[in-house]
Amino acid sequence: MKLFVAGECQDGDEETWCRAGLRNRLVTFAYKRGSPMKWWVTERSTHKPLPESCDVFLDCGAFSAHTQGLHIDVHEYSEFIKRHQVSIDRYAALDVIGNMNETKTNTEIMENEYGLSPMPTFHRGSKWTELERLCEQYQAFALGGIASEHVGQRMLRKWLDGCFAIIQKAWPKRVHGFGIASQWALERYPFFSTDSTNVIIGGGLGRVMRWNKGKLGTSHWTQDSRDHLERSVMDTQLNGSAYVQRIRANCEAQVLFEKYITDAWTGKGVVFDS
């Protein structure tokens, strides 16, 4: 199972986080001029080779478009992928949150006009027949449309139960969960990959992730520094390095969490070739 680090950095060093274990990075087309996009995609050939077994996932930016009123053109997005395809390991279809038909149209444009193989997304609120169609036509697709809503565990569990009841009839499939990174969910459903902003956004907000005794916990640096006698994550550091140090700690915790989930599903006989 792959856990992708998502989110735009403030002033962090992507290479530093790679040394901490970060291998899988999700970058968003909506912020194509941002430093993550430059380091991982557009300027990839100008810096040191990325870590072995790294995976770069290009997200179309539908969530940003939905929440910030941005317009993303399917042709511009497709042409960007064509130009930089050597630096992108996988990429999402341009979905339109809340509009199943427009999402399908965009996917077909990318496939038929540009010869691309994007990963389509099934959104919460779409008809179950659409998920059945994706299961028939694709080996890999995503589940999403929950990040913009206040979806609690009970509601999310009910929806995911419904999704995987359909998916299991066509198993095996490589399913990505956009914004689905809770431990209970990843232990319950056999996702091939998911993504989360907790590593970067959380670090910027002062949160530190720790892997301890089979559980992924998060606390504010004020509490973490007391629990672990760790001063480097404290915003009181005069050299201003606390933000990077928190993300380093978060990367290390996520790597351990990813291995735990992968091993747990391997033990149940769910093994993907990559």
Summary of the structure (lengths in Angstrom):
residues: 274
radius of gyration: 18.7
end to end distance: 8.5
largest distance: 56.8
contacts: 845
relative contact order: 0.14
helix: 46%
strand: 17%
